[in-house]
Amino acid sequence: MSKKLDNLSRKKLELEQNLERLQKGLDHSIGEVKNDVTKSLSPAETVRKYPLAVLGASVLLGFLAGRSPKSKSKVVVSGKRSSNSVMDAVGSTLKKKLTQKAVDTALDFIEDRLSQTKPPAGEE
């Protein structure tokens, strides 16, 4: 009976060790996936991978944001025509912010590229 208990204790210990090893491996794998997802969704990483596509999208968004509509929408309120000033203000501010963000991102990318290709001082 003592031999059976020793075998059971040894098997239990082995199973606990295997379970602990699997848990550590799972934790490590989850950490790697999290890092990969965070890195792949990073705007800076997207700009590094697809600089021309990002530049093209920025130019297109800037063009669309800067384009003036053919006719301003007017809202008729109790017989008077008034502009939708709140929406115009929000739209204008949003256009400015998006344009500034696109320019900042493009400049950061260009600056990063230039600093990578620039030879160290004194070696020119």
NUVEXKOL-836460 format. One line per 5 residues: their letters; for each residue x, y, z of C-alpha. Coordinates in steps of 0.25 Angstrom, whole numbers, plus 5000, padded with zeros to 4 digits. Layout:
a> X/Y/Z; ...
//
This chain:
mskkl> 5000/5000/5000; 5012/5009/5003; 5017/5007/4989; 5004/5011/4983; 5004/5024/4991
dnlsr> 5018/5027/4987; 5014/5025/4972; 5002/5034/4974; 5010/5045/4981; 5020/5044/4970
kklel> 5010/5045/4959; 5003/5057/4966; 5016/5064/4967; 5019/5062/4952; 5005/5067/4949
eqnle> 5006/5079/4957; 5020/5082/4951; 5014/5080/4937; 5003/5089/4940; 5012/5100/4945
rlqkg> 5021/5099/4933; 5009/5100/4924; 5003/5112/4931; 5017/5119/4930; 5017/5116/4915
ldhsi> 5003/5121/4913; 5006/5134/4921; 5018/5136/4912; 5010/5133/4899; 4999/5143/4903
gevkn> 5010/5154/4906; 5016/5152/4893; 5002/5153/4886; 4999/5165/4894; 5012/5172/4890
dvtks> 5010/5168/4875; 4996/5174/4875; 5000/5187/4882; 5012/5188/4872; 5004/5185/4860
lspae> 4993/5195/4863; 5003/5206/4867; 5001/5218/4857; 5016/5220/4857; 5018/5206/4853
tvrky> 5008/5207/4842; 5015/5220/4836; 5028/5212/4837; 5023/5200/4829; 5014/5208/4819
plavl> 5020/5222/4818; 5015/5225/4804; 5001/5220/4807; 5000/5228/4819; 5005/5240/4812
gasvl> 4995/5238/4801; 4984/5236/4811; 4988/5249/4818; 4988/5257/4805; 4974/5251/4801
lgfla> 4968/5254/4815; 4974/5268/4815; 4968/5271/4801; 4955/5266/4805; 4955/5273/4818
grspk> 4960/5286/4811; 4950/5285/4800; 4938/5295/4802; 4924/5290/4799; 4917/5295/4787
skskv> 4905/5301/4795; 4905/5304/4810; 4894/5297/4817; 4884/5306/4823; 4874/5303/4834
vvsgk> 4860/5310/4833; 4856/5313/4847; 4842/5320/4849; 4843/5326/4835; 4857/5331/4836
rssns> 4869/5325/4830; 4881/5323/4839; 4894/5316/4837; 4897/5303/4845; 4908/5310/4852
vmdav> 4911/5300/4863; 4913/5289/4853; 4921/5298/4844; 4930/5301/4856; 4932/5287/4860
gstlk> 4935/5283/4846; 4945/5294/4844; 4952/5291/4857; 4952/5276/4853; 4958/5279/4840
kkltq> 4969/5287/4846; 4972/5277/4856; 4973/5265/4846; 4981/5274/4837; 4991/5277/4848
kavdt> 4992/5263/4852; 4995/5258/4838; 5005/5268/4836; 5012/5265/4850; 5012/5250/4847
aldfi> 5018/5253/4833; 5029/5262/4839; 5032/5252/4850; 5034/5241/4840; 5043/5250/4831
edrls> 5051/5254/4843; 5052/5240/4847; 5057/5235/4833; 5067/5247/4832; 5073/5244/4846
qtkpp> 5074/5229/4842; 5082/5232/4829; 5090/5244/4834; 5105/5240/4836; 5111/5243/4850
agee> 5117/5256/4851; 5132/5257/4846; 5130/5245/4837; 5125/5254/4825
//
